[in-house]
Amino acid sequence: MAKIDEVKARIDWLKELFKVVVTVMVADVAGMAKLYLDNTVDVLFYMGGLLLPFLVFVCMNISRKIERHFHELEGL
């Protein structure tokens, strides 16, 4: 029973981390949109654009880990 609780705890922690990363992505897109609408496309705008692929990569990795833990949970 302890193994199941450990896997569930890891899944819960990864879900919370996923929520945080998605929130940062939404804030980044909103900030870029605000800069674009204000016609202040500068270094900050491009840094936000470079941050998005990294955040997408992080989201993909987190979702893969969650799926692995779900498969591990099915085996228990």
PDB file of N, CA, C, O and CB in Angstrom:
ATOM      1  N   MET A   1       0.814  -1.196   0.000  1.00  0.00           N
ATOM      2  CA  MET A   1       0.000   0.000   0.000  1.00  0.00           C
ATOM      3  C   MET A   1       0.857   1.259   0.000  1.00  0.00           C
ATOM      4  O   MET A   1       0.438   2.289  -0.528  1.00  0.00           O
ATOM      5  CB  MET A   1      -0.926  -0.001   1.195  1.00  0.00           C
ATOM      6  N   ALA A   2       2.037   1.193   0.578  1.00  0.00           N
ATOM      7  CA  ALA A   2       2.902   2.373   0.644  1.00  0.00           C
ATOM      8  C   ALA A   2       3.381   2.784  -0.740  1.00  0.00           C
ATOM      9  O   ALA A   2       3.551   3.974  -1.005  1.00  0.00           O
ATOM     10  CB  ALA A   2       4.101   2.106   1.552  1.00  0.00           C
ATOM     11  N   LYS A   3       3.600   1.820  -1.624  1.00  0.00           N
ATOM     12  CA  LYS A   3       4.058   2.126  -2.982  1.00  0.00           C
ATOM     13  C   LYS A   3       2.986   2.903  -3.750  1.00  0.00           C
ATOM     14  O   LYS A   3       3.292   3.841  -4.487  1.00  0.00           O
ATOM     15  CB  LYS A   3       4.420   0.827  -3.736  1.00  0.00           C
ATOM     16  N   ILE A   4       1.727   2.499  -3.567  1.00  0.00           N
ATOM     17  CA  ILE A   4       0.632   3.207  -4.237  1.00  0.00           C
ATOM     18  C   ILE A   4       0.549   4.647  -3.753  1.00  0.00           C
ATOM     19  O   ILE A   4       0.377   5.562  -4.559  1.00  0.00           O
ATOM     20  CB  ILE A   4      -0.706   2.488  -3.995  1.00  0.00           C
ATOM     21  N   ASP A   5       0.668   4.856  -2.457  1.00  0.00           N
ATOM     22  CA  ASP A   5       0.617   6.213  -1.912  1.00  0.00           C
ATOM     23  C   ASP A   5       1.778   7.058  -2.409  1.00  0.00           C
ATOM     24  O   ASP A   5       1.617   8.251  -2.668  1.00  0.00           O
ATOM     25  CB  ASP A   5       0.622   6.172  -0.390  1.00  0.00           C
ATOM     26  N   GLU A   6       2.949   6.441  -2.543  1.00  0.00           N
ATOM     27  CA  GLU A   6       4.119   7.166  -3.036  1.00  0.00           C
ATOM     28  C   GLU A   6       3.916   7.603  -4.485  1.00  0.00           C
ATOM     29  O   GLU A   6       4.232   8.738  -4.839  1.00  0.00           O
ATOM     30  CB  GLU A   6       5.381   6.294  -2.915  1.00  0.00           C
ATOM     31  N   VAL A   7       3.396   6.721  -5.315  1.00  0.00           N
ATOM     32  CA  VAL A   7       3.157   7.051  -6.723  1.00  0.00           C
ATOM     33  C   VAL A   7       2.077   8.127  -6.833  1.00  0.00           C
ATOM     34  O   VAL A   7       2.204   9.050  -7.638  1.00  0.00           O
ATOM     35  CB  VAL A   7       2.742   5.787  -7.522  1.00  0.00           C
ATOM     36  N   LYS A   8       1.021   8.017  -6.034  1.00  0.00           N
ATOM     37  CA  LYS A   8      -0.029   9.032  -6.043  1.00  0.00           C
ATOM     38  C   LYS A   8       0.517  10.398  -5.625  1.00  0.00           C
ATOM     39  O   LYS A   8       0.142  11.421  -6.197  1.00  0.00           O
ATOM     40  CB  LYS A   8      -1.174   8.617  -5.116  1.00  0.00           C
ATOM     41  N   ALA A   9       1.390  10.412  -4.642  1.00  0.00           N
ATOM     42  CA  ALA A   9       1.985  11.674  -4.187  1.00  0.00           C
ATOM     43  C   ALA A   9       2.839  12.295  -5.287  1.00  0.00           C
ATOM     44  O   ALA A   9       2.821  13.510  -5.485  1.00  0.00           O
ATOM     45  CB  ALA A   9       2.836  11.448  -2.920  1.00  0.00           C
ATOM     46  N   ARG A  10       3.587  11.452  -6.003  1.00  0.00           N
ATOM     47  CA  ARG A  10       4.395  11.977  -7.111  1.00  0.00           C
ATOM     48  C   ARG A  10       3.513  12.541  -8.219  1.00  0.00           C
ATOM     49  O   ARG A  10       3.818  13.588  -8.790  1.00  0.00           O
ATOM     50  CB  ARG A  10       5.306  10.878  -7.677  1.00  0.00           C
ATOM     51  N   ILE A  11       2.420  11.845  -8.519  1.00  0.00           N
ATOM     52  CA  ILE A  11       1.499  12.330  -9.553  1.00  0.00           C
ATOM     53  C   ILE A  11       0.894  13.664  -9.129  1.00  0.00           C
ATOM     54  O   ILE A  11       0.798  14.584  -9.942  1.00  0.00           O
ATOM     55  CB  ILE A  11       0.380  11.292  -9.826  1.00  0.00           C
ATOM     56  N   ASP A  12       0.488  13.780  -7.879  1.00  0.00           N
ATOM     57  CA  ASP A  12      -0.081  15.041  -7.386  1.00  0.00           C
ATOM     58  C   ASP A  12       0.927  16.183  -7.476  1.00  0.00           C
ATOM     59  O   ASP A  12       0.578  17.298  -7.865  1.00  0.00           O
ATOM     60  CB  ASP A  12      -0.556  14.880  -5.938  1.00  0.00           C
ATOM     61  N   TRP A  13       2.177  15.901  -7.114  1.00  0.00           N
ATOM     62  CA  TRP A  13       3.204  16.940  -7.176  1.00  0.00           C
ATOM     63  C   TRP A  13       3.454  17.365  -8.620  1.00  0.00           C
ATOM     64  O   TRP A  13       3.608  18.554  -8.899  1.00  0.00           O
ATOM     65  CB  TRP A  13       4.511  16.444  -6.533  1.00  0.00           C
ATOM     66  N   LEU A  14       3.496  16.397  -9.542  1.00  0.00           N
ATOM     67  CA  LEU A  14       3.717  16.725 -10.951  1.00  0.00           C
ATOM     68  C   LEU A  14       2.529  17.497 -11.530  1.00  0.00           C
ATOM     69  O   LEU A  14       2.714  18.376 -12.372  1.00  0.00           O
ATOM     70  CB  LEU A  14       3.961  15.444 -11.765  1.00  0.00           C
ATOM     71  N   LYS A  15       1.323  17.179 -11.088  1.00  0.00           N
ATOM     72  CA  LYS A  15       0.154  17.920 -11.559  1.00  0.00           C
ATOM     73  C   LYS A  15       0.220  19.374 -11.105  1.00  0.00           C
ATOM     74  O   LYS A  15      -0.116  20.279 -11.868  1.00  0.00           O
ATOM     75  CB  LYS A  15      -1.141  17.264 -11.053  1.00  0.00           C
ATOM     76  N   GLU A  16       0.645  19.599  -9.881  1.00  0.00           N
ATOM     77  CA  GLU A  16       0.787  20.973  -9.388  1.00  0.00           C
ATOM     78  C   GLU A  16       1.871  21.722 -10.158  1.00  0.00           C
ATOM     79  O   GLU A  16       1.702  22.895 -10.494  1.00  0.00           O
ATOM     80  CB  GLU A  16       1.112  20.973  -7.887  1.00  0.00           C
ATOM     81  N   LEU A  17       2.972  21.053 -10.432  1.00  0.00           N
ATOM     82  CA  LEU A  17       4.046  21.665 -11.214  1.00  0.00           C
ATOM     83  C   LEU A  17       3.563  21.995 -12.617  1.00  0.00           C
ATOM     84  O   LEU A  17       3.903  23.048 -13.157  1.00  0.00           O
ATOM     85  CB  LEU A  17       5.267  20.735 -11.280  1.00  0.00           C
ATOM     86  N   PHE A  18       2.775  21.108 -13.211  1.00  0.00           N
ATOM     87  CA  PHE A  18       2.218  21.347 -14.538  1.00  0.00           C
ATOM     88  C   PHE A  18       1.332  22.589 -14.533  1.00  0.00           C
ATOM     89  O   PHE A  18       1.389  23.399 -15.457  1.00  0.00           O
ATOM     90  CB  PHE A  18       1.420  20.124 -15.015  1.00  0.00           C
ATOM     91  N   LYS A  19       0.514  22.738 -13.492  1.00  0.00           N
ATOM     92  CA  LYS A  19      -0.346  23.917 -13.375  1.00  0.00           C
ATOM     93  C   LYS A  19       0.474  25.202 -13.308  1.00  0.00           C
ATOM     94  O   LYS A  19       0.113  26.205 -13.925  1.00  0.00           O
ATOM     95  CB  LYS A  19      -1.237  23.803 -12.138  1.00  0.00           C
ATOM     96  N   VAL A  20       1.565  25.172 -12.569  1.00  0.00           N
ATOM     97  CA  VAL A  20       2.414  26.354 -12.439  1.00  0.00           C
ATOM     98  C   VAL A  20       3.039  26.713 -13.786  1.00  0.00           C
ATOM     99  O   VAL A  20       3.075  27.885 -14.162  1.00  0.00           O
ATOM    100  CB  VAL A  20       3.514  26.117 -11.384  1.00  0.00           C
ATOM    101  N   VAL A  21       3.529  25.712 -14.510  1.00  0.00           N
ATOM    102  CA  VAL A  21       4.170  25.976 -15.801  1.00  0.00           C
ATOM    103  C   VAL A  21       3.155  26.518 -16.805  1.00  0.00           C
ATOM    104  O   VAL A  21       3.467  27.438 -17.561  1.00  0.00           O
ATOM    105  CB  VAL A  21       4.829  24.694 -16.349  1.00  0.00           C
ATOM    106  N   VAL A  22       1.954  25.963 -16.820  1.00  0.00           N
ATOM    107  CA  VAL A  22       0.920  26.464 -17.735  1.00  0.00           C
ATOM    108  C   VAL A  22       0.540  27.896 -17.367  1.00  0.00           C
ATOM    109  O   VAL A  22       0.305  28.718 -18.252  1.00  0.00           O
ATOM    110  CB  VAL A  22      -0.334  25.551 -17.703  1.00  0.00           C
ATOM    111  N   THR A  23       0.479  28.197 -16.089  1.00  0.00           N
ATOM    112  CA  THR A  23       0.174  29.565 -15.660  1.00  0.00           C
ATOM    113  C   THR A  23       1.250  30.539 -16.124  1.00  0.00           C
ATOM    114  O   THR A  23       0.938  31.646 -16.563  1.00  0.00           O
ATOM    115  CB  THR A  23       0.033  29.629 -14.135  1.00  0.00           C
ATOM    116  N   VAL A  24       2.502  30.137 -16.032  1.00  0.00           N
ATOM    117  CA  VAL A  24       3.595  30.987 -16.509  1.00  0.00           C
ATOM    118  C   VAL A  24       3.499  31.175 -18.016  1.00  0.00           C
ATOM    119  O   VAL A  24       3.760  32.266 -18.523  1.00  0.00           O
ATOM    120  CB  VAL A  24       4.961  30.380 -16.133  1.00  0.00           C
ATOM    121  N   MET A  25       3.125  30.116 -18.736  1.00  0.00           N
ATOM    122  CA  MET A  25       2.965  30.242 -20.192  1.00  0.00           C
ATOM    123  C   MET A  25       1.867  31.235 -20.546  1.00  0.00           C
ATOM    124  O   MET A  25       2.041  32.061 -21.441  1.00  0.00           O
ATOM    125  CB  MET A  25       2.651  28.879 -20.816  1.00  0.00           C
ATOM    126  N   VAL A  26       0.736  31.158 -19.847  1.00  0.00           N
ATOM    127  CA  VAL A  26      -0.370  32.086 -20.118  1.00  0.00           C
ATOM    128  C   VAL A  26       0.052  33.516 -19.815  1.00  0.00           C
ATOM    129  O   VAL A  26      -0.261  34.431 -20.577  1.00  0.00           O
ATOM    130  CB  VAL A  26      -1.617  31.711 -19.286  1.00  0.00           C
ATOM    131  N   ALA A  27       0.754  33.713 -18.717  1.00  0.00           N
ATOM    132  CA  ALA A  27       1.223  35.059 -18.372  1.00  0.00           C
ATOM    133  C   ALA A  27       2.226  35.569 -19.406  1.00  0.00           C
ATOM    134  O   ALA A  27       2.230  36.755 -19.736  1.00  0.00           O
ATOM    135  CB  ALA A  27       1.860  35.064 -16.970  1.00  0.00           C
ATOM    136  N   ASP A  28       3.071  34.681 -19.912  1.00  0.00           N
ATOM    137  CA  ASP A  28       4.050  35.071 -20.923  1.00  0.00           C
ATOM    138  C   ASP A  28       3.349  35.508 -22.209  1.00  0.00           C
ATOM    139  O   ASP A  28       3.698  36.537 -22.788  1.00  0.00           O
ATOM    140  CB  ASP A  28       5.020  33.910 -21.210  1.00  0.00           C
ATOM    141  N   VAL A  29       2.373  34.737 -22.651  1.00  0.00           N
ATOM    142  CA  VAL A  29       1.638  35.098 -23.874  1.00  0.00           C
ATOM    143  C   VAL A  29       0.877  36.400 -23.667  1.00  0.00           C
ATOM    144  O   VAL A  29       0.837  37.241 -24.566  1.00  0.00           O
ATOM    145  CB  VAL A  29       0.660  33.967 -24.284  1.00  0.00           C
ATOM    146  N   ALA A  30       0.278  36.577 -22.501  1.00  0.00           N
ATOM    147  CA  ALA A  30      -0.450  37.816 -22.229  1.00  0.00           C
ATOM    148  C   ALA A  30       0.496  39.016 -22.214  1.00  0.00           C
ATOM    149  O   ALA A  30       0.159  40.085 -22.723  1.00  0.00           O
ATOM    150  CB  ALA A  30      -1.195  37.716 -20.890  1.00  0.00           C
ATOM    151  N   GLY A  31       1.670  38.834 -21.633  1.00  0.00           N
ATOM    152  CA  GLY A  31       2.654  39.919 -21.621  1.00  0.00           C
ATOM    153  C   GLY A  31       3.139  40.255 -23.009  1.00  0.00           C
ATOM    154  O   GLY A  31       3.309  41.426 -23.346  1.00  0.00           O
ATOM    155  N   MET A  32       3.366  39.225 -23.826  1.00  0.00           N
ATOM    156  CA  MET A  32       3.794  39.481 -25.209  1.00  0.00           C
ATOM    157  C   MET A  32       2.695  40.194 -25.997  1.00  0.00           C
ATOM    158  O   MET A  32       2.977  41.097 -26.785  1.00  0.00           O
ATOM    159  CB  MET A  32       4.173  38.159 -25.911  1.00  0.00           C
ATOM    160  N   ALA A  33       1.441  39.786 -25.782  1.00  0.00           N
ATOM    161  CA  ALA A  33       0.334  40.434 -26.478  1.00  0.00           C
ATOM    162  C   ALA A  33       0.215  41.903 -26.062  1.00  0.00           C
ATOM    163  O   ALA A  33      -0.042  42.775 -26.892  1.00  0.00           O
ATOM    164  CB  ALA A  33      -0.984  39.690 -26.195  1.00  0.00           C
ATOM    165  N   LYS A  34       0.405  42.158 -24.785  1.00  0.00           N
ATOM    166  CA  LYS A  34       0.342  43.541 -24.295  1.00  0.00           C
ATOM    167  C   LYS A  34       1.453  44.383 -24.914  1.00  0.00           C
ATOM    168  O   LYS A  34       1.218  45.516 -25.333  1.00  0.00           O
ATOM    169  CB  LYS A  34       0.446  43.577 -22.757  1.00  0.00           C
ATOM    170  N   LEU A  35       2.657  43.830 -24.970  1.00  0.00           N
ATOM    171  CA  LEU A  35       3.761  44.571 -25.588  1.00  0.00           C
ATOM    172  C   LEU A  35       3.492  44.828 -27.066  1.00  0.00           C
ATOM    173  O   LEU A  35       3.791  45.905 -27.581  1.00  0.00           O
ATOM    174  CB  LEU A  35       5.078  43.805 -25.420  1.00  0.00           C
ATOM    175  N   TYR A  36       2.927  43.834 -27.742  1.00  0.00           N
ATOM    176  CA  TYR A  36       2.638  43.989 -29.169  1.00  0.00           C
ATOM    177  C   TYR A  36       1.572  45.052 -29.405  1.00  0.00           C
ATOM    178  O   TYR A  36       1.705  45.879 -30.306  1.00  0.00           O
ATOM    179  CB  TYR A  36       2.188  42.655 -29.770  1.00  0.00           C
ATOM    180  N   LEU A  37       0.516  45.029 -28.596  1.00  0.00           N
ATOM    181  CA  LEU A  37      -0.563  46.004 -28.766  1.00  0.00           C
ATOM    182  C   LEU A  37      -0.117  47.417 -28.413  1.00  0.00           C
ATOM    183  O   LEU A  37      -0.642  48.389 -28.957  1.00  0.00           O
ATOM    184  CB  LEU A  37      -1.756  45.616 -27.912  1.00  0.00           C
ATOM    185  N   ASP A  38       0.846  47.537 -27.507  1.00  0.00           N
ATOM    186  CA  ASP A  38       1.360  48.857 -27.129  1.00  0.00           C
ATOM    187  C   ASP A  38       2.444  49.346 -28.073  1.00  0.00           C
ATOM    188  O   ASP A  38       3.003  50.423 -27.868  1.00  0.00           O
ATOM    189  CB  ASP A  38       1.900  48.821 -25.716  1.00  0.00           C
ATOM    190  N   ASN A  39       2.750  48.567 -29.105  1.00  0.00           N
ATOM    191  CA  ASN A  39       3.817  48.898 -30.078  1.00  0.00           C
ATOM    192  C   ASN A  39       5.166  49.094 -29.402  1.00  0.00           C
ATOM    193  O   ASN A  39       5.942  49.965 -29.797  1.00  0.00           O
ATOM    194  CB  ASN A  39       3.451  50.166 -30.858  1.00  0.00           C
ATOM    195  N   THR A  40       5.445  48.291 -28.390  1.00  0.00           N
ATOM    196  CA  THR A  40       6.748  48.351 -27.726  1.00  0.00           C
ATOM    197  C   THR A  40       7.455  47.002 -27.887  1.00  0.00           C
ATOM    198  O   THR A  40       7.874  46.373 -26.916  1.00  0.00           O
ATOM    199  CB  THR A  40       6.590  48.718 -26.213  1.00  0.00           C
ATOM    200  N   VAL A  41       7.569  46.588 -29.138  1.00  0.00           N
ATOM    201  CA  VAL A  41       8.246  45.328 -29.430  1.00  0.00           C
ATOM    202  C   VAL A  41       9.741  45.576 -29.269  1.00  0.00           C
ATOM    203  O   VAL A  41      10.379  46.223 -30.100  1.00  0.00           O
ATOM    204  CB  VAL A  41       7.898  44.796 -30.879  1.00  0.00           C
ATOM    205  N   ASP A  42      10.279  45.044 -28.175  1.00  0.00           N
ATOM    206  CA  ASP A  42      11.698  45.235 -27.892  1.00  0.00           C
ATOM    207  C   ASP A  42      12.279  43.917 -27.408  1.00  0.00           C
ATOM    208  O   ASP A  42      11.745  42.847 -27.700  1.00  0.00           O
ATOM    209  CB  ASP A  42      11.917  46.359 -26.839  1.00  0.00           C
ATOM    210  N   VAL A  43      13.364  43.999 -26.677  1.00  0.00           N
ATOM    211  CA  VAL A  43      14.067  42.804 -26.221  1.00  0.00           C
ATOM    212  C   VAL A  43      13.177  41.941 -25.326  1.00  0.00           C
ATOM    213  O   VAL A  43      13.236  40.714 -25.405  1.00  0.00           O
ATOM    214  CB  VAL A  43      15.342  43.196 -25.473  1.00  0.00           C
ATOM    215  N   LEU A  44      12.370  42.549 -24.492  1.00  0.00           N
ATOM    216  CA  LEU A  44      11.496  41.801 -23.590  1.00  0.00           C
ATOM    217  C   LEU A  44      10.484  40.960 -24.366  1.00  0.00           C
ATOM    218  O   LEU A  44      10.174  39.837 -23.970  1.00  0.00           O
ATOM    219  CB  LEU A  44      10.767  42.758 -22.645  1.00  0.00           C
ATOM    220  N   PHE A  45       9.975  41.498 -25.458  1.00  0.00           N
ATOM    221  CA  PHE A  45       9.044  40.771 -26.308  1.00  0.00           C
ATOM    222  C   PHE A  45       9.710  39.523 -26.891  1.00  0.00           C
ATOM    223  O   PHE A  45       9.133  38.435 -26.867  1.00  0.00           O
ATOM    224  CB  PHE A  45       8.526  41.680 -27.434  1.00  0.00           C
ATOM    225  N   TYR A  46      10.912  39.687 -27.407  1.00  0.00           N
ATOM    226  CA  TYR A  46      11.615  38.554 -28.008  1.00  0.00           C
ATOM    227  C   TYR A  46      12.070  37.537 -26.958  1.00  0.00           C
ATOM    228  O   TYR A  46      12.125  36.341 -27.243  1.00  0.00           O
ATOM    229  CB  TYR A  46      12.817  39.050 -28.800  1.00  0.00           C
ATOM    230  N   MET A  47      12.390  37.994 -25.770  1.00  0.00           N
ATOM    231  CA  MET A  47      12.735  37.051 -24.699  1.00  0.00           C
ATOM    232  C   MET A  47      11.523  36.203 -24.332  1.00  0.00           C
ATOM    233  O   MET A  47      11.658  35.009 -24.063  1.00  0.00           O
ATOM    234  CB  MET A  47      13.259  37.803 -23.454  1.00  0.00           C
ATOM    235  N   GLY A  48      10.348  36.811 -24.319  1.00  0.00           N
ATOM    236  CA  GLY A  48       9.125  36.058 -24.066  1.00  0.00           C
ATOM    237  C   GLY A  48       8.868  35.028 -25.148  1.00  0.00           C
ATOM    238  O   GLY A  48       8.402  33.923 -24.871  1.00  0.00           O
ATOM    239  N   GLY A  49       9.177  35.397 -26.390  1.00  0.00           N
ATOM    240  CA  GLY A  49       9.023  34.457 -27.495  1.00  0.00           C
ATOM    241  C   GLY A  49       9.999  33.301 -27.410  1.00  0.00           C
ATOM    242  O   GLY A  49       9.669  32.177 -27.788  1.00  0.00           O
ATOM    243  N   LEU A  50      11.190  33.566 -26.919  1.00  0.00           N
ATOM    244  CA  LEU A  50      12.177  32.496 -26.762  1.00  0.00           C
ATOM    245  C   LEU A  50      11.866  31.611 -25.563  1.00  0.00           C
ATOM    246  O   LEU A  50      12.289  30.456 -25.520  1.00  0.00           O
ATOM    247  CB  LEU A  50      13.574  33.085 -26.619  1.00  0.00           C
ATOM    248  N   LEU A  51      11.141  32.133 -24.602  1.00  0.00           N
ATOM    249  CA  LEU A  51      10.785  31.365 -23.418  1.00  0.00           C
ATOM    250  C   LEU A  51       9.687  30.339 -23.708  1.00  0.00           C
ATOM    251  O   LEU A  51       9.643  29.288 -23.068  1.00  0.00           O
ATOM    252  CB  LEU A  51      10.339  32.300 -22.310  1.00  0.00           C
ATOM    253  N   LEU A  52       8.807  30.629 -24.656  1.00  0.00           N
ATOM    254  CA  LEU A  52       7.683  29.746 -24.932  1.00  0.00           C
ATOM    255  C   LEU A  52       8.081  28.334 -25.361  1.00  0.00           C
ATOM    256  O   LEU A  52       7.530  27.378 -24.815  1.00  0.00           O
ATOM    257  CB  LEU A  52       6.837  30.353 -25.988  1.00  0.00           C
ATOM    258  N   PRO A  53       9.002  28.149 -26.302  1.00  0.00           N
ATOM    259  CA  PRO A  53       9.379  26.768 -26.659  1.00  0.00           C
ATOM    260  C   PRO A  53       9.961  25.995 -25.482  1.00  0.00           C
ATOM    261  O   PRO A  53       9.731  24.791 -25.362  1.00  0.00           O
ATOM    262  CB  PRO A  53      10.387  26.782 -27.797  1.00  0.00           C
ATOM    263  N   PHE A  54      10.702  26.661 -24.621  1.00  0.00           N
ATOM    264  CA  PHE A  54      11.249  26.014 -23.437  1.00  0.00           C
ATOM    265  C   PHE A  54      10.126  25.549 -22.516  1.00  0.00           C
ATOM    266  O   PHE A  54      10.164  24.432 -22.001  1.00  0.00           O
ATOM    267  CB  PHE A  54      12.194  26.967 -22.690  1.00  0.00           C
ATOM    268  N   LEU A  55       9.127  26.406 -22.309  1.00  0.00           N
ATOM    269  CA  LEU A  55       8.010  26.048 -21.440  1.00  0.00           C
ATOM    270  C   LEU A  55       7.176  24.919 -22.040  1.00  0.00           C
ATOM    271  O   LEU A  55       6.672  24.067 -21.308  1.00  0.00           O
ATOM    272  CB  LEU A  55       7.129  27.269 -21.184  1.00  0.00           C
ATOM    273  N   VAL A  56       7.027  24.904 -23.357  1.00  0.00           N
ATOM    274  CA  VAL A  56       6.313  23.807 -24.014  1.00  0.00           C
ATOM    275  C   VAL A  56       7.067  22.503 -23.805  1.00  0.00           C
ATOM    276  O   VAL A  56       6.461  21.467 -23.529  1.00  0.00           O
ATOM    277  CB  VAL A  56       6.134  24.091 -25.524  1.00  0.00           C
ATOM    278  N   PHE A  57       8.385  22.554 -23.935  1.00  0.00           N
ATOM    279  CA  PHE A  57       9.220  21.369 -23.711  1.00  0.00           C
ATOM    280  C   PHE A  57       9.063  20.862 -22.280  1.00  0.00           C
ATOM    281  O   PHE A  57       8.953  19.657 -22.058  1.00  0.00           O
ATOM    282  CB  PHE A  57      10.702  21.687 -24.002  1.00  0.00           C
ATOM    283  N   VAL A  58       9.051  21.769 -21.315  1.00  0.00           N
ATOM    284  CA  VAL A  58       8.874  21.390 -19.911  1.00  0.00           C
ATOM    285  C   VAL A  58       7.501  20.751 -19.699  1.00  0.00           C
ATOM    286  O   VAL A  58       7.392  19.744 -19.000  1.00  0.00           O
ATOM    287  CB  VAL A  58       9.040  22.622 -18.990  1.00  0.00           C
ATOM    288  N   CYS A  59       6.459  21.322 -20.293  1.00  0.00           N
ATOM    289  CA  CYS A  59       5.110  20.750 -20.168  1.00  0.00           C
ATOM    290  C   CYS A  59       5.049  19.345 -20.756  1.00  0.00           C
ATOM    291  O   CYS A  59       4.426  18.454 -20.179  1.00  0.00           O
ATOM    292  CB  CYS A  59       4.079  21.650 -20.864  1.00  0.00           C
ATOM    293  N   MET A  60       5.689  19.150 -21.892  1.00  0.00           N
ATOM    294  CA  MET A  60       5.690  17.824 -22.510  1.00  0.00           C
ATOM    295  C   MET A  60       6.386  16.807 -21.618  1.00  0.00           C
ATOM    296  O   MET A  60       5.907  15.684 -21.469  1.00  0.00           O
ATOM    297  CB  MET A  60       6.370  17.873 -23.881  1.00  0.00           C
ATOM    298  N   ASN A  61       7.504  17.187 -21.029  1.00  0.00           N
ATOM    299  CA  ASN A  61       8.218  16.269 -20.150  1.00  0.00           C
ATOM    300  C   ASN A  61       7.413  15.939 -18.894  1.00  0.00           C
ATOM    301  O   ASN A  61       7.385  14.790 -18.454  1.00  0.00           O
ATOM    302  CB  ASN A  61       9.563  16.861 -19.761  1.00  0.00           C
ATOM    303  N   ILE A  62       6.768  16.934 -18.327  1.00  0.00           N
ATOM    304  CA  ILE A  62       5.958  16.692 -17.131  1.00  0.00           C
ATOM    305  C   ILE A  62       4.797  15.760 -17.457  1.00  0.00           C
ATOM    306  O   ILE A  62       4.500  14.846 -16.688  1.00  0.00           O
ATOM    307  CB  ILE A  62       5.431  18.021 -16.550  1.00  0.00           C
ATOM    308  N   SER A  63       4.141  15.985 -18.587  1.00  0.00           N
ATOM    309  CA  SER A  63       3.011  15.124 -18.938  1.00  0.00           C
ATOM    310  C   SER A  63       3.469  13.696 -19.216  1.00  0.00           C
ATOM    311  O   SER A  63       2.744  12.752 -18.900  1.00  0.00           O
ATOM    312  CB  SER A  63       2.275  15.685 -20.158  1.00  0.00           C
ATOM    313  N   ARG A  64       4.646  13.516 -19.795  1.00  0.00           N
ATOM    314  CA  ARG A  64       5.190  12.168 -20.005  1.00  0.00           C
ATOM    315  C   ARG A  64       5.458  11.480 -18.670  1.00  0.00           C
ATOM    316  O   ARG A  64       5.166  10.296 -18.506  1.00  0.00           O
ATOM    317  CB  ARG A  64       6.487  12.229 -20.840  1.00  0.00           C
ATOM    318  N   LYS A  65       6.012  12.221 -17.723  1.00  0.00           N
ATOM    319  CA  LYS A  65       6.276  11.630 -16.409  1.00  0.00           C
ATOM    320  C   LYS A  65       4.981  11.251 -15.707  1.00  0.00           C
ATOM    321  O   LYS A  65       4.912  10.207 -15.058  1.00  0.00           O
ATOM    322  CB  LYS A  65       7.077  12.599 -15.539  1.00  0.00           C
ATOM    323  N   ILE A  66       3.956  12.084 -15.829  1.00  0.00           N
ATOM    324  CA  ILE A  66       2.668  11.767 -15.223  1.00  0.00           C
ATOM    325  C   ILE A  66       2.103  10.493 -15.845  1.00  0.00           C
ATOM    326  O   ILE A  66       1.589   9.622 -15.143  1.00  0.00           O
ATOM    327  CB  ILE A  66       1.678  12.941 -15.394  1.00  0.00           C
ATOM    328  N   GLU A  67       2.203  10.396 -17.161  1.00  0.00           N
ATOM    329  CA  GLU A  67       1.689   9.198 -17.835  1.00  0.00           C
ATOM    330  C   GLU A  67       2.455   7.948 -17.420  1.00  0.00           C
ATOM    331  O   GLU A  67       1.857   6.887 -17.243  1.00  0.00           O
ATOM    332  CB  GLU A  67       1.764   9.371 -19.351  1.00  0.00           C
ATOM    333  N   ARG A  68       3.772   8.062 -17.263  1.00  0.00           N
ATOM    334  CA  ARG A  68       4.570   6.917 -16.794  1.00  0.00           C
ATOM    335  C   ARG A  68       4.133   6.482 -15.398  1.00  0.00           C
ATOM    336  O   ARG A  68       4.036   5.289 -15.109  1.00  0.00           O
ATOM    337  CB  ARG A  68       6.073   7.271 -16.790  1.00  0.00           C
ATOM    338  N   HIS A  69       3.872   7.458 -14.542  1.00  0.00           N
ATOM    339  CA  HIS A  69       3.446   7.117 -13.185  1.00  0.00           C
ATOM    340  C   HIS A  69       2.045   6.496 -13.194  1.00  0.00           C
ATOM    341  O   HIS A  69       1.756   5.633 -12.365  1.00  0.00           O
ATOM    342  CB  HIS A  69       3.469   8.368 -12.286  1.00  0.00           C
ATOM    343  N   PHE A  70       1.170   6.918 -14.117  1.00  0.00           N
ATOM    344  CA  PHE A  70      -0.144   6.292 -14.233  1.00  0.00           C
ATOM    345  C   PHE A  70      -0.016   4.835 -14.653  1.00  0.00           C
ATOM    346  O   PHE A  70      -0.711   3.963 -14.131  1.00  0.00           O
ATOM    347  CB  PHE A  70      -1.015   7.054 -15.233  1.00  0.00           C
ATOM    348  N   HIS A  71       0.883   4.580 -15.607  1.00  0.00           N
ATOM    349  CA  HIS A  71       1.105   3.186 -16.026  1.00  0.00           C
ATOM    350  C   HIS A  71       1.709   2.369 -14.892  1.00  0.00           C
ATOM    351  O   HIS A  71       1.383   1.193 -14.727  1.00  0.00           O
ATOM    352  CB  HIS A  71       2.025   3.131 -17.262  1.00  0.00           C
ATOM    353  N   GLU A  72       2.581   2.985 -14.117  1.00  0.00           N
ATOM    354  CA  GLU A  72       3.157   2.311 -12.963  1.00  0.00           C
ATOM    355  C   GLU A  72       2.069   1.999 -11.918  1.00  0.00           C
ATOM    356  O   GLU A  72       2.095   0.961 -11.258  1.00  0.00           O
ATOM    357  CB  GLU A  72       4.273   3.179 -12.341  1.00  0.00           C
ATOM    358  N   LEU A  73       1.130   2.921 -11.796  1.00  0.00           N
ATOM    359  CA  LEU A  73       0.031   2.740 -10.853  1.00  0.00           C
ATOM    360  C   LEU A  73      -0.893   1.603 -11.286  1.00  0.00           C
ATOM    361  O   LEU A  73      -1.431   0.882 -10.446  1.00  0.00           O
ATOM    362  CB  LEU A  73      -0.763   4.038 -10.715  1.00  0.00           C
ATOM    363  N   GLU A  74      -1.076   1.443 -12.606  1.00  0.00           N
ATOM    364  CA  GLU A  74      -1.913   0.354 -13.107  1.00  0.00           C
ATOM    365  C   GLU A  74      -1.303  -1.003 -12.770  1.00  0.00           C
ATOM    366  O   GLU A  74      -2.026  -1.972 -12.539  1.00  0.00           O
ATOM    367  CB  GLU A  74      -2.108   0.482 -14.622  1.00  0.00           C
ATOM    368  N   GLY A  75       0.026  -1.072 -12.742  1.00  0.00           N
ATOM    369  CA  GLY A  75       0.697  -2.324 -12.457  1.00  0.00           C
ATOM    370  C   GLY A  75       0.639  -2.740 -10.998  1.00  0.00           C
ATOM    371  O   GLY A  75       0.921  -3.894 -10.676  1.00  0.00           O
ATOM    372  N   LEU A  76       0.281  -1.830 -10.117  1.00  0.00           N
ATOM    373  CA  LEU A  76       0.250  -2.152  -8.693  1.00  0.00           C
ATOM    374  C   LEU A  76      -1.068  -2.738  -8.247  1.00  0.00           C
ATOM    375  O   LEU A  76      -1.235  -3.056  -7.070  1.00  0.00           O
ATOM    376  CB  LEU A  76       0.544  -0.933  -7.887  1.00  0.00           C
TER     377      LEU A  76
END
